[in-house]
Amino acid sequence: MWGSDTGKGSEMKLREAAEMALQYFEDAHGLEDTEVAIKEALREALAQPPQKEWVRLNDDEIKEIIGPWGDTPIRGYTRKLFDQIEDKLKEKNGG
């Protein structure tokens, strides 16, 4: 099943399947309304840029934002705050 694998490989397979389906409908003769709608949907889907995997900030990146803390690891309230900010951004960006 296409939707069972969430890795980049499945995204590539889905894109390849969409490209093959579009090619099939491009070559088809005697198109009906349904086939025209499918072609349009496939073109729109293929025009979308691939989605990147969400990557969380690591401790060094957080330290760049809030300032150096020496060798003190980022944890507790600071880690939770950044995790919540990242979660909200991910939610707002459809991820």
N, C-alpha and C positions, 0 to 999 in steps of 0.2 A: 504494500500500500504506500502511496506517495507521501502521505502526511505522517507516517510513523517515524521517520528519521528526521531529526531536526538539525542535523549538521549541514555544512556547506555543500557536501556531496549531494544531499537530497535537493537542495536549492538548484544545483546545476542540472540534476536529472529532471526536475520539474520544468526548468527552462527549456531543456532539450525536447521534452515531450510537447510543450507549448509550441515550440518552433516547428516540430514535425506536424502537429495538428494544423497549424496555420498553413504550412506548405500543402498539406492535403486539401484544405478548403480553397486555397489559391488555385490549385490545379483542377478542382471539381468543376463540372459543367452543369448547367441548369440549376443554378443556386436558388434555393428557396429562402424565405425570410429568416428562418431559424439559422441556416448556414451563414447568412450575412451577419446576423447578430453574434454568432460564435466567432467569426473572423474579426469583427470589431473588438470583441472582448479580449481575444488573444493578442491583437495588436496593442491594445491599451496595457495589458499585463506585461508584455515584453518590453514596452517603452519605459516601464518603471525601473529605476536603478536598483541593483541588488542591495538588500539590507545588510548592514554590518552587524556583527555580533557585539552586544553591549560589553564593554570592558570597564570594570570598576577602578577607581583610583587606588593606587598603592600608598603605603606610608610615606615614601619619599615625595610623591606628588602632593600629598596633603601637606607635608612640611613646607613645600615650596609655596603653598597658598597661605598658610597661617604663620609661617616663619619658623626658623630653626629651633629645635628643642634639644639639640645635641644628640645623644644616642638614645633618648627616651622614645620608646615605641608609641605609636598612636593607638590609643585604646580608650575604653570607657565612654564618657560623654562625647568626646571629639569623634571617635570612630562611629558611634551611633548617629551623631548629627550628620556626618558625611554620608553614611549609608542611607539615611532617610532622604537627604537631598538627592542622591543618585537615584533612589527608588522613584521619587516623584518625577524627576526628569525622564526616567525610562518610561514611566506610565504616560506622561504627556507626549512622548515621541513614539507611542505605539509599540513599545517593546516589552 
